């Protein structure tokens, strides 16, 4: 690591003392005796039976000590950049020619969603042509998420976060060039880095863009022919626009309302976050290759609650009301860009993705959803490794 002028310190997760209070609150939380409208599907929000199942598991089976120990297997640090305390994993490969890569999560995720891919990416992989790829993996918590400090003001934007993450990679860790992967808000931040720091970001992989998915009318107007799977994804995208966008509007316009309402309610946060982690994932989530099971959901929600970061996390919407654009523009860089379309995510056809950057690979996967690091780790590992074939410092 290059310098300690950023107050670089090792970090270990230790939230065990907070668990008794969390458990007590979960036990005391009241839920309705029965669903108000039985049979209403998850497009109206989390289903009562699923919330009950999660709550019972949180109290009776969930082992925080085990999950904390698993996360503490990674090398973690904090650094202070522009006055902001940033938490991050820095897992180095044993290979001397490993490529630095930064993995960026979104909301309602956390650095935990990349846990299944971190160590595999540090291991050497040989491509069919014989080229070897390995990574030094950096996974920060976005500002305001879990162990990274809340942002200093309401006007902080994703471009500011992009700047401090570029500083993290180049000055704190001393990497003159690096690759990146981003999803959800991490995709927006990553795209800002890809566009703005084109001498240091030398390859990028996304499965989420900072541009809203095209509407069926736009796709028809552009005379793009969709496959059967793409048409199904298009319908899911339409459904998201019509029945799934309530959280987005609320968190953009009134982040304090939901942030304060659920600030000290672990079951409330479980309902709000758990609904998205269930609905946005492959219906087969929790079965191989997915590890997005109830334990993964409870670990993620526990991280939000135990770090008092739910309020500051939803503010990323309020601080970036135009974070997802409607007009596609091309990043001013020659760095290669790769994109993965997972089956149960909103649809970005290749013709639109190519408008955003120097697209060299567009992969389609028939398993997985929004949280690909948990929902289809082998595919995400494969695609990030492929990025290494295009990386040139």
N, C-alpha and C positions, 0 to 999 in steps of 0.2 A: 504494500500500500504506500502511496506516494508521500503523504504529508499528514501530520497530526494537528495542523493549524485549524482543522475542522472539529477539534475535540472528539476525535474518533475513539470509541470505547466498545469493548466486547459487551454483548447483551445476552441475558438469559431470561426467559419467561418464568415468572414466579407469581402466579395469581391464586395460589392455593388457599391463602387466608380469606379470600373473598367468597369461596365456594359455599360455606355454611349459610351465609345470608342469601345468596342466589337460590340455593335449594329451598330455603324457608319461604321465599317469595313465590317460587314456582308452586310449592305445595299449597300455599294459601290462596292462590289466584282462583277466582270463581269463573266457571264457564257455564253456559246454558245446559240444562238437563237434556235438551234435545235440539236438533237443528230447527231453526225458525221455519225454513222452507225445505223440507227433505227433498232430495233429488236435484236441487240446484247445483250445477257443476262448478268447477274451479274457476271458470271465467268470471264468476262473481266474487271471487276471493277464496281464501283458504277454507277448506271444508272442515266442519267441526270434528268429524271423526278423525281426520288426519291430525288436527291440532291436539286432540286428546291423546292420540297415539304418541306424538312427539313429547308432550308434557309428561306422560307416564314414563317414557323411556329416560327422559332427563332426570327424573327423580329416582327411578328404581334401577336403571342399568348403566347410565352414562358414567364413564370413568374419566373425569377431568385429568387426574394425575397421569393416566396413560397417554391421553392426547397431548398434554403439555410436554411429557417426556419425548414423544415422537417429534414434536416441533422443535424441541431443544437439541435434537440430533444435528440440526443444521447450524453452521457457523453464522452467528448473528451479531450485528453491531448497531450503534447509533452514531450519527454525525450531525454536526450543526452547520447548516448551509444557509447563508443569508438570514441568520437568526432562527431558522427553523430546524427543530430536531427531527431527523429522518431515521426511521428504523429500516434495516434491510438485512437480508440474507446475502452472504458472499461465500458461495461454495466453490472452491477451486478444484480444477482437474489436476491429476498427476501428470498430465501431458504438458510438455513445455511449450507446445505450439497451440494451446487451447485458445479458442476465440472468446472474447468477452461478450456476454449477452445479458441484456436486462429484460426481465419479464414483468409486465405491467397488468395488474388486475383492475377490476372495475367495481361497481356497486350492484348488488350487495355482497360482493366477494371480499376477499382479503388475500394476503400473501399465502394463506393456507391452501387456496385452491390450486397452487402450483406444487404443493408438497410431493405428489406422486411423480413429478417429472424432473425435479431438481437433480437428484443424484444420478439418474440414468443419463442426463445430458452431460454430466461431467466425464462420463466414460467414453473411451474411444470407440468410434463406429466407422466401419469401412464401407464406402459406397460400392455399388456394382462396378464402378470403374477403378476401384482401388484407392481412391482418395480417402484419407482419414479425417474425421471431424470429431472434436470434443469441445466442451465449453467451460469457461469460468462463469458460473451462473450468479447473477445478481437479481434479487427479488425485493424491491422496496415495498413498504406499506405506503400507499398514497397519503399525502398530507391530510390530516383529520381522520385517518383510518387507523384503528387499533393502536399500535405503539408509536406512530408518527404524530407529532404535535398538531393541534388544530391550527388552521391558517390564521395569519395575523389580522386580516380584515376581510370584509365582505366583497371586496373588489378583486381579490386574488383569482386568477384564471388558470385554465389548463396550460396556457403558454408559459405562465410563471412556473408551474410545476415542471413543465418540459425543461425549462432553463436549469432548475436546481438538480434535476435528474441527470442532465448532461454534465453539470459540475460534479455530481457524485461519481460518474463514470470516468471523467477525464482528469479531474483534479484530486478528488478524495482517493480514488482507487488507482489513478495513474494510467488509465488505458487511453492511448491516443486515438483509437478507433474501436468501434464495437458494433454489434448487431442488436436488434431488439424484437420483441414480440409484444403485442398488445391486444386486449379485448375490452369491450364495453368502454368505460371512460379511460381505461388504459390504452385502448385503441386510439382514442381522441388525443391523449397525451403523447402516445407513441408516434402518431402521424405528425403532430406538431414538431417533435424531435426530428423525425425523418425529413420534414420539409425545411426546418430552420437550421439544423446542424448537419448540413450535407457533407461536411468534410470529416465529421467524426462518426456519424451513423452511416455505415457502409453496407447494410442489408437490413431489411425489415420484413417481418411476417405478421399478418393480421388475420383474425377471423371476425373482425368488427371494424367498420369504417366510421369516420366522423361525418359521414353524409347519410341522410335518411335513405332507407331502401326505396327504390323506385316504386311508384304505384302501378297497378295493372294498366292504367291508361297510358302512362309513360312507356311502359314496356311494349304495349301494342303500337303506340305511335312510332317507336323506334324499330318496329318490325322484327322484334326478337322472338324467336321460337323457343318455347320452354319445353323441357322434358316433363314426363309425368311427375317425377319427384319434385322438380322445380315448381310445377303448378301447385302441388300440395304445399310447398314452402311458401309460395305466393299467397295462398289462402290463409296460412297461419300469420303471415305478415299483415294481411288485411284485418284479421281478427285482432291482432295486437293494436292496430290503429283505432279500431272501433270499441273494443272492450278491455284492452289491456294497458291503456295509457294513463289511467287515473293516477297512479302513483307518480308518474313523470310530471304531470301537471301540478299536482299538489306539492311535490318536493321542489319544483322550479319556482312556484309562486308563493308558497307558504311553508318553507322548510322549518321554521320555528314551530308551527302548529303540530306537525307530526313528530318533529324531533323532541319537543318538550313533553308532548302527550305520552310518548313511550320511553322517555329518558330513564325512568326507574321501574320499568315494567318488563321483566324478562319474558313473560308470556306474550305480552304485546309485541315485543321485538321478534319473538319466535313466529308469531302469526304474520307479521309484516314481511319479514325476510324469508321465512320458510315457504310462504306461498309462492314467492318468485323462484326459489331454488327448486321447487317441485314443478311448477308450471312451465318454466323455461328449459327444462331438461328433457332428455329422451324418456319416453314413457317406460323404457326398460332400465332406467337408472337404478343403480345398485346391483345389477347383474353384470357379469363380465362382458366387456372390459371396464365397465363403469365402476367406480368406487364411491359414487355420489349416493350414499345411503343416509339413513337417519343420523348415524353418528357423525358423518361429515357436516350435515346441517346443524346439528347441536354444537359441534365444535366451533363452527363459524359464528353462530349466534352468541355463544359463550364469549368469544373473543370481543365481539361488539359490546356486549353488556358489561363485561368485567373491566374493560378499558374506558368505559364512559364515552365511547366514540360514536354512538348512533347519531346523536344530534349533529356533530361536526361532519359526519360522513354524508348525510343527506344534503348538506349545504353545497356540495359540489354541483348540484343542480341549480340552486339559487345563484351561485356565483358564475354560472355559465349558461344563461338562458338560451343562447344561440350556439351551444356546443356542438349540435348536430346540424350541419348545413343542408340546404336543399339543392344548391347548385354545385355540381361536381367540378373540381379544378385539379390540375395536375401539379404535384409537388415539384419544385425546381431542383431536382437532383437526378443524377444518373445511377444512384444506388439501386440495386435490384430489390423488388418488392414481391413477396409471395402472399398468397391468400388461401385460406381453407374455409370451405363451406360445409358446416356440419348439418346433418339432416334436420334437426329440430331447432334451427335458428332462423331468424329473419333472412330473407333472400336478397343477396347481392349478386346478380348475374355477372359473369365474367366480363361482358361488354361494358358494364358500369365500373367494375373494379379497375379495369385497364385505364379508365379516365383519371384515376387518382395518382398513379405513379408508374414507375418502370416495371410493369408486371412481367415476371418471368415464369411464374408457376401459379396455377389455379387448381386446387385439389378439392374433390368432392368426397365426403365421407357419409356412409349410410347409417352411422351410429353417432349419437352425441348431440349435445345442445349447447346452451349458452356458456356453461362452465366446463369447457372442454378439458381443462387440466384434471378435473375430477371425473367427468363423464366419459371421456375416451382418451386416457393418458397415452396409450401406445400410438395412436394416430397423431396426437400433438407432438410427441417426441419425434416421430418419424418426419413430420413436416418441418419442425425447427432444425432437425439435423440436415434436412435438404437445403435449408437456407445457408448452411455452412459451405456448401459446394459453390455458392455464388459470392461468398464474402471475399472482398479484396480490400485490405487496409490501405 
